[in-house]
């Protein structure tokens, strides 16, 4: 995001909790080409709202850094513990 912003690209940065994204908010405050938007990719209403807001804008690149972990895994387990079949089904 920082590199794209440096190149004067318009950046739409999404997060599930915009108010908690302190570093992102600081960066956006200093860079008027960065917009922070609420988006939880598991919430269809969030997706619809964002799509409606930007429906008339061209998007040249989309980077998705959202992740999904099986609920049965502890947050302290390594990524390699995720079953291969699960990740193939989900992605």
C-alpha positions as CSV (number, residue, x, y, z in Angstrom):
1,X,0.0,0.0,0.0
2,X,2.8,2.4,0.9
3,X,4.5,1.8,-2.4
4,X,1.3,2.4,-4.4
5,X,0.6,5.5,-2.4
6,X,4.2,6.8,-3.1
7,X,3.5,6.3,-6.8
8,X,0.4,8.6,-6.5
9,X,-2.0,5.8,-7.0
10,X,-5.4,6.0,-5.4
11,X,-5.5,3.4,-2.6
12,X,-8.6,2.0,-1.0
13,X,-7.5,0.2,2.2
14,X,-10.0,-2.0,3.8
15,X,-10.2,-3.3,7.3
16,X,-12.8,-4.9,9.6
17,X,-12.2,-2.4,12.3
18,X,-11.2,1.0,10.8
19,X,-11.1,2.7,14.2
20,X,-8.6,0.2,15.5
21,X,-6.2,0.5,12.5
22,X,-4.1,3.2,14.2
23,X,-1.0,2.9,11.9
24,X,-3.3,2.8,8.8
25,X,-5.2,5.9,10.0
26,X,-1.9,7.8,10.6
27,X,-0.7,6.9,7.1
28,X,-3.9,7.9,5.5
29,X,-3.9,11.2,7.4
30,X,-0.6,12.1,5.7
31,X,-1.5,10.8,2.3
32,X,-4.7,12.1,0.7
33,X,-4.7,9.4,-2.0
34,X,-5.4,6.7,0.7
35,X,-9.0,6.0,1.7
36,X,-9.8,3.6,4.6
37,X,-13.0,1.7,4.3
38,X,-14.9,-0.8,6.4
39,X,-14.9,-4.3,4.9
40,X,-15.4,-7.7,6.5
41,X,-15.3,-10.1,3.5
42,X,-17.6,-12.5,5.3
43,X,-20.3,-9.8,5.5
44,X,-22.3,-9.5,2.3
45,X,-23.7,-6.1,3.3
46,X,-20.1,-4.7,3.7
47,X,-19.3,-6.0,0.3
48,X,-22.4,-4.5,-1.3
49,X,-21.8,-1.1,0.4
50,X,-18.2,-0.9,-0.8
51,X,-19.1,-2.0,-4.3
52,X,-21.9,0.6,-4.5
53,X,-19.5,3.3,-3.3
54,X,-16.9,2.6,-5.9
55,X,-19.0,1.3,-8.7
56,X,-18.1,4.1,-11.1
57,X,-14.4,4.0,-10.5
58,X,-11.9,1.9,-12.4
59,X,-9.9,-0.4,-10.3
60,X,-6.5,-1.3,-11.9
61,X,-5.3,-3.7,-9.2
62,X,-6.9,-5.6,-6.3
63,X,-4.8,-7.1,-3.6
64,X,-6.7,-9.3,-1.1
65,X,-4.9,-10.0,2.1
66,X,-7.8,-11.5,4.0
67,X,-7.3,-14.8,5.6
68,X,-9.4,-17.7,6.9
69,X,-8.4,-20.2,9.5
70,X,-10.4,-23.2,10.6
71,X,-12.2,-22.5,13.9
72,X,-10.8,-25.6,15.5
73,X,-7.2,-24.4,15.2
74,X,-5.7,-22.5,18.1
75,X,-4.3,-19.0,17.2
76,X,-1.0,-20.3,18.5
77,X,-0.6,-23.2,16.0
78,X,1.6,-22.9,13.0
79,X,0.2,-22.3,9.5
80,X,1.6,-25.7,8.5
81,X,-0.9,-27.3,10.8
82,X,-3.8,-26.3,8.5
83,X,-4.9,-29.4,6.6
84,X,-4.1,-29.2,2.9
85,X,-7.6,-30.4,1.9
86,X,-9.2,-27.6,4.0
87,X,-7.1,-24.9,2.3
88,X,-7.8,-26.3,-1.1
89,X,-11.6,-26.2,-0.4
90,X,-11.5,-22.7,0.9
91,X,-9.3,-21.1,-1.7
